[in-house]
Amino acid sequence: MGKSSLNHPIVEQSFAIIDQEVGEHSYSANQYQVIRRAIHATADFEFLNLFYFSDNAIALALEALQQQVPIIVDVRMVQQSIQTMVNQTCNNPVICAIEQAETANVGKTRTETGLFNCLSRYPQGIYVIGNAPTALLALCDGIQQGIATPSLVVGAPVGFVSVIESKQALAATHIPQIRVEGRKGGSPVAGAIINALLVLTQQQS
């Protein structure tokens, strides 16, 4: 299944416009495909300067996706944004962290509680954080405690409270990661990253 069968013609037309406006860049072809889809989801070209990819992050991500490693997302919006592409490609289980906790633990958010509950169940899962910095902090705590060693972490929470701190905590780990620096990010960006990776799995198959 090639990319033409996964991307709508309007998406391809939009990508062509983005390519024209971006011009030359220093990213690899695969890295740029991830960033381009994030720009497409947001119409924000600043993302061209905000992405960080750890060594071999994309290659490791593609391997994990092709092996149908579970994808754990922080909120439903991320799940909804990737489910169609998951179904068309690798068919990985998609688990929404907030649904893994009926109530929040004392002093914690429900998303944070649910995310922490996922760590022991899916210690090598692909973790995708597009909304809740508390969930990313909980994930990093679990990594530091040795509870989980994710195959990949997408760190793209958005906002003003604990967002930069959560991304700094992720940067301090040695886990394969794709990170959006600063305050920007969001569920559409996190979903775009995973969708781009899913398309890449098909291009390389």
N, C-alpha and C positions, 0 to 999 in steps of 0.2 A: 504494500500500500504506500504510494508516494505522497509527497506533500500536497500535490494538486488535489488529491481526494480528501485531504484533511482540512485544508484552508479554503474558505469561500472565495470566489473570484474578487469580491470587494476587499477582502482581507489582503489578498495578493496585490491589488491595486494600491491599497494603503501602504503596504510594505515598500512598494516602489517609490512612493512619495517620501516616505521616511528615509530610504536609502539616498535619495537625491539631496535631501536636506542635511543629512548627517555627513555625507562625503567620506573622506578618508578618516580612519580611526585605527587604534592600536590593538583592538581585540581580535582574538581568533574568530574564525568563521562560526564555530558553534557558540562561543560566548556572545557574539553579536546577535545571533538568532534569538537568544534569550532576552537580551536587552531590547532588541527591536520589538519583540512582542509586548514587553512592559511599556515601551513608549506608545505602541499602538493602543494599549488598554487605557492609557492616561492622557494621551496627546501632550505629554510633558517630556521635552527633550533633555531636561536636566538629569534624567536617569542615566544618560550616557556617561555621566561622570560620577555616579553614585554606587555602581556595582563593584563588589569584590568577589572573586572566585578563588577558593583555595586550590592548591595544586591538585590536578586530576579530578576536580570536583565533578565536572560534567561526565567524564568517562565513568567514574564510579556511580554517578546517578543513573546513567543509562543502563549500566549493568544491573543495578538494583531494580530498576523499573522492569527490565526484561525478565528478571527472576520473580516478578510479581510480589516484591516486598510490600507489605502494607504501607499505605500513605496515611499519616495521622495529621489532620489539620486542626487549627484551633477553633474555627467557627464555621457555621453552616454556609456562609457566603463563599468561602474558599472551596468548600466541598461542592457546592452547586456550580462553581465556575470551572471545575476540572472534571466533573463526573462524565460528561458526554465524551470528552477526549479520552478519558481512561477506558470507557466502554468500547471505543473504536480502536484502541491500540493494545495496551498491555493487560487491561482488565484487572488491575490491582485492587485489593480491598481498600476502601476509603473509609476511615474512621474519624468521626468528628469528636474532638476532645470534650467539648462542652456537654455532649450527650452522654459522656462516661461518668458523670457525677450528678446525682439527683439534687444534691445541695452542696453548698460550698463549705469547706472546712473553716474553722474559726480563724479569722484574720486573712482568709484567702478568697480570691474570686472563684466562681464556679468553673470558669475556663481553666484557671490555674490548677484547681483541684482535679478536674478531669484529665488534664494533660499529665499531671504527676501519676495518676492512676494508670495511664497508658504505658508508662515507662517500663514497668516490670512485665507487662503483657506483650509489648512490642519493642524489646530492647534494641533491635537493629532496624527499626522502621525508618521510613523517610518522614521527617517531621517538617511541617510547613506552617509557619507562623506569619499571618498577614494582618492580624488585628491587635492581639493582646500581648503587650510587653511582659505582663505578669506570667503568661504562659511560657514565653521564651526564657524568662529568669528561672522558672521552675524546671524547665528542660535543662538549662545549664547547670543548675544545682544537682539534678539527677545524674548528669554526665560526670560532674566532679566527684560525686559520691560513688561512682562506678556502677550505678543501677542500669545504665543504658549506654550503648555505643552506637548511635544512629548511623545508618548508611549515608545519610545526607541530612543537613538542616538548611532549610530556607528561612532566613531571618529577615523578615520584612514588615515588622509592626510599624504602625504609623501613629503620630501624635506628639504630645509634649511631656507626659509624665512617665518616667522610667524607660522611655523608648531608646534613647541613646545609651543609657546604662545597660539595657538588656542586650544591645548589639555589641557593646564592649565586652560583656560577659561571654557572648558567643565567640568573639574574636580571641578570647583568652583560652579557648579549648582547641584541641587538635583534631576536632571532628571535621570531615569534609563538609564544606558549607558554601552557600551562595548568599551573600549578605548585601542588603541595601543600606548604605551608610546614612547617618543623619536622621532627621525627623520624618523623612518621607518613606512611603511604602504603602501598605494597605492590602486588603483582600484582593482587589483586581490585579495588583502587581504580583502577589504571591501566586495567584491562580495562573497568571500569564507565564510565570517562570516554569511551573510544572507543565503547562500545556506545551510550551516550547520544547521542553525536554522530551515529552511524549512524542511530538512530531519528529524529533531527532532520532528516537528509537526506531521509527519506521523508515527513515531515510537511510539508516545504517544497516537495516535488516536485509 
